[in-house]
Amino acid sequence: MIETEGHMPDREALAAEYVLGTLPLAERLAAEALIASDAEFARMVEAWQARLAPLNAEYAEVAAPRDMLGRIEARLFGLAERRRRAGWLWGLFGGAALALLVLVLVLPALRPDSTVTATLAGENQRLVIAARFDPAAGALTVTRSEGPAAGAGRDYELWIIPAGAAAVSLGLVRDDALRVPLDALPAGTTLAITLEPAGGAPGGVATGPILVSAVVGG
């Protein structure tokens, strides 16, 4: 949870972060339990939903280009590797086991003085990743707010792909929030989550499937 200032009680901050989608999984589940059992807290959540809803109206929905996923994969794995992976990827995650799907989003354009929160979700919201960029603090915070853990011997890994540059790992997304020092998040930058061996991709090169990704809009 974010640190609270004196004018915002902990419960109020919890309600706000629940609506923003930035809570780690354990705290999100605790908040949902409070909503079900505590009418006052449920009203706090409703108030924050109403307060923050107008922010969505500032940005028009933008569809990602059809070839966006292929371009992301090529920059993460290389073109030859992407072609080799295409055949077995759907076999591995096909049918009922397809719980984690790639979702490509375009994030709203970032202003130098703005804090932007985005929620990335797989199909049926089985995996939900919340990303919060705070330029004033110079930090990107990423949490797994819903969905299963990576599993035994696996980790979710966060990558940043600057426009026209190679992918760079920012760390592993586990139960606790991942906070990464970051001065800027320019338009055209891609954020992606892959499923990797425990401890992260060997040699700093992505090997697992892309589960969710987002492109910063211009």
C-alpha positions in Angstrom: 0.0 0.0 0.0 1.2 3.6 -0.6 2.3 5.5 2.4 -0.5 7.7 3.8 -0.3 11.3 4.8 -1.9 12.6 8.0 -5.0 13.8 6.3 -6.0 10.4 4.8 -6.9 7.6 7.3 -5.6 4.1 6.5 -9.1 2.8 5.6 -9.6 5.7 3.2 -6.3 5.1 1.5 -7.1 1.4 1.3 -10.4 2.2 -0.5 -8.7 4.6 -2.9 -6.0 2.1 -3.8 -8.5 -0.7 -4.2 -10.3 1.4 -6.8 -7.0 2.3 -8.5 -6.1 -1.3 -8.7 -2.6 -0.9 -7.2 -3.0 -3.2 -4.1 -0.9 -6.4 -3.9 -3.1 -9.5 -4.1 -3.3 -10.2 -0.3 -4.4 -6.6 0.4 -6.9 -6.6 -2.4 -8.5 -9.8 -1.1 -8.6 -8.2 2.4 -10.3 -5.1 0.9 -12.9 -7.2 -0.9 -13.7 -9.0 2.4 -14.2 -5.6 4.0 -16.5 -4.5 1.2 -18.7 -7.6 1.8 -18.7 -7.2 5.6 -18.4 -3.5 6.4 -21.0 -1.2 4.9 -19.1 2.0 5.8 -16.0 0.8 4.0 -18.1 -0.3 1.0 -19.5 3.3 0.8 -15.9 4.6 0.9 -15.1 2.4 -2.1 -18.2 3.6 -4.0 -17.3 7.2 -3.2 -13.8 6.7 -4.7 -15.2 5.0 -7.7 -17.4 8.0 -8.3 -14.5 10.4 -7.6 -12.1 8.7 -10.0 -14.6 7.8 -12.8 -14.3 11.2 -14.6 -10.6 10.5 -15.2 -11.5 7.8 -17.7 -13.4 10.3 -19.7 -10.2 12.3 -20.4 -8.9 9.6 -22.7 -10.5 8.1 -25.7 -10.1 4.3 -26.2 -7.4 3.5 -28.7 -7.1 0.1 -30.4 -3.6 -1.4 -30.6 -2.3 -2.1 -34.1 -3.0 -5.6 -35.3 0.8 -6.3 -35.6 1.6 -5.0 -32.2 2.0 -8.4 -30.5 4.3 -9.6 -33.2 6.5 -6.5 -32.9 6.7 -6.9 -29.2 7.7 -10.6 -29.5 10.3 -9.8 -32.1 11.9 -7.3 -29.8 11.8 -9.6 -26.8 12.9 -12.8 -28.5 14.2 -12.0 -32.0 12.3 -12.7 -35.2 13.6 -16.2 -35.8 12.8 -17.2 -32.2 9.3 -15.7 -32.4 8.5 -17.8 -35.5 9.7 -21.0 -33.8 7.7 -20.3 -30.7 4.4 -19.6 -32.6 3.6 -23.3 -33.1 4.1 -24.6 -29.6 2.7 -21.6 -27.8 -0.9 -22.2 -28.6 -0.5 -25.9 -27.9 0.9 -25.2 -24.5 -1.8 -22.7 -23.6 -4.7 -24.0 -25.7 -8.2 -25.0 -24.7 -9.3 -24.8 -21.1 -5.7 -24.2 -20.0 -5.7 -20.8 -21.7 -6.0 -19.0 -18.4 -3.3 -16.4 -19.2 -3.7 -14.6 -22.5 -1.8 -11.7 -24.1 -3.5 -8.4 -23.8 -2.1 -5.5 -25.7 -3.2 -2.1 -24.5 -2.4 1.5 -25.4 -1.9 3.6 -22.3 -2.9 7.3 -22.2 -0.3 9.8 -23.1 1.8 10.8 -20.1 2.2 14.3 -19.0 5.4 15.2 -17.1 3.5 16.2 -14.0 0.9 13.4 -14.0 0.6 10.1 -12.2 -0.8 7.4 -14.4 -2.3 4.0 -13.2 -3.1 1.3 -15.7 -4.6 -2.2 -15.1 -3.5 -5.0 -17.5 -5.7 -8.0 -17.5 -5.7 -11.4 -19.2 -8.9 -12.9 -20.6 -11.6 -13.3 -18.0 -9.3 -11.2 -15.7 -7.5 -14.4 -14.5 -4.3 -12.4 -14.3 -4.4 -8.7 -13.5 -1.3 -6.5 -13.3 -1.5 -3.0 -12.0 1.2 -0.5 -13.1 1.5 2.9 -11.5 4.1 5.5 -12.9 4.8 8.5 -10.6 7.1 10.9 -12.4 7.4 13.1 -9.3 8.8 10.2 -7.3 10.7 8.9 -10.3 9.2 5.4 -9.9 7.2 2.7 -11.6 5.3 0.4 -9.2 3.9 -2.9 -10.5 1.7 -5.4 -8.6 -0.1 -8.6 -9.3 -3.5 -7.5 -8.0 -5.4 -10.6 -9.1 -4.8 -14.0 -10.5 -2.6 -17.0 -9.8 1.0 -17.0 -8.8 3.5 -18.0 -11.5 3.7 -21.5 -10.0 6.5 -23.8 -8.8 9.8 -23.1 -10.5 8.4 -20.0 -12.4 8.4 -16.2 -12.0 6.6 -13.4 -13.7 9.2 -11.0 -15.1 8.6 -7.3 -16.1 10.3 -5.9 -19.2 10.6 -2.4 -20.6 11.1 -2.0 -24.3 11.9 1.6 -25.3 10.8 2.6 -28.8 13.4 1.2 -31.3 15.5 -0.4 -28.5 16.0 -3.8 -27.0 14.0 -5.2 -24.1 15.4 -4.7 -20.6 14.3 -6.6 -17.5 13.0 -4.4 -14.6 12.6 -7.3 -12.2 10.3 -10.0 -11.0 6.6 -9.5 -10.1 5.8 -11.6 -7.1 3.4 -11.2 -4.1 4.9 -7.9 -3.0 4.8 -4.7 -5.2 7.8 -4.3 -7.5 9.1 -0.7 -7.3 11.5 0.4 -10.0 13.3 3.7 -10.2 12.3 5.3 -13.5 12.7 8.9 -14.5 10.4 8.9 -17.5 8.0 6.6 -19.5 8.0 8.1 -23.0 5.4 7.5 -25.6 6.1 4.3 -27.6 7.6 2.5 -24.7 6.2 -1.0 -24.2 5.8 -2.8 -20.8 5.4 -6.6 -20.9 5.1 -9.4 -18.5 6.5 -12.9 -19.4 6.5 -16.2 -17.6 10.1 -17.2 -16.9 12.1 -19.8 -14.9 12.4 -19.1 -11.2 14.8 -16.2 -10.7 14.2 -14.7 -14.1 15.1 -15.1 -17.7 18.6 -16.6 -18.0 21.1 -14.2 -19.4 18.6 -11.4 -19.3 16.9 -12.6 -22.5 13.1 -13.4 -22.4 12.3 -17.0 -23.0 8.7 -17.5 -21.8 5.4 -16.4 -23.3 4.2 -12.8 -23.1 1.2 -12.8 -20.7 0.3 -9.1 -20.7 1.7 -6.0 -22.4 1.0 -2.4 -22.8 2.2 0.4 -25.0 2.5 4.0 -23.8 0.4 6.2 -26.0 1.6 9.4 -27.7 
